Amino acid sequence: MSESKQPPVEAAMTTVSGVQFTPYDPNPGDVRLEDIAHGLGNLCRASGQAQFFYSVGLHSIYVSQDLAARGESRRRQLMGLLHDAQEAYISDLISPVKAHLEEYKRLEAGVEAVVWEAFDLQPTAEDLAAVKNSDRRLCRHELGVVLPDAPEGQPNTDVAYDLWAGHNRDVASWFVRRAEQLVAATNATLPQ
């Protein structure tokens, strides 16, 4: 980006690594694994209405592990780990709200595309469908555990994740380690 096109400072956010990330004009060179892991590890699912703190980062790890358990490639496992990475930069919105916010959905798609580019990933429709399948399985299970009165939540004995135990771990470090392992096993790259 040329100096004349730099957005105003108020249009950027400062990440934990010190990067000035501009959500409305994102740059793949500004994406950092550390920022994604830190942001998602500190972002609570269910708009904070969970019975205990359950992070988007932990959800993402479990989606990645679910893809592994279902025999999906390491590349798809990495995509599962990163499927909510844009939320590290623009936060999470619950689906009933997001459905009515076209500008947010455009913003989300732009940041998501930059994350894929930063990791050298180009998901196909089949990749995204496999990730979405695991994401939905986990979402139903999670809601049944963290919000037992949610009508759409159903604890699922087919999903082998102890959400209570996992939330006490250092999610950001776990996320980074998993990403590094998956990148090393694929043709993806770690953003610098």
PyMOL commands that set and color helices and strands:
alter all, ss='L'
color gray80, all
select helices_A, chain A and resi 3-5+9-11+28-30+33-41+46-48+56-69+74-82+87-90+95-98+102-118+125-146+163-166+171-184
alter helices_A, ss='H'
color red, helices_A
select strands_A, chain A and resi 13-14+20-21
alter strands_A, ss='S'
color yellow, strands_A
deselect
rebuild
show_as cartoon
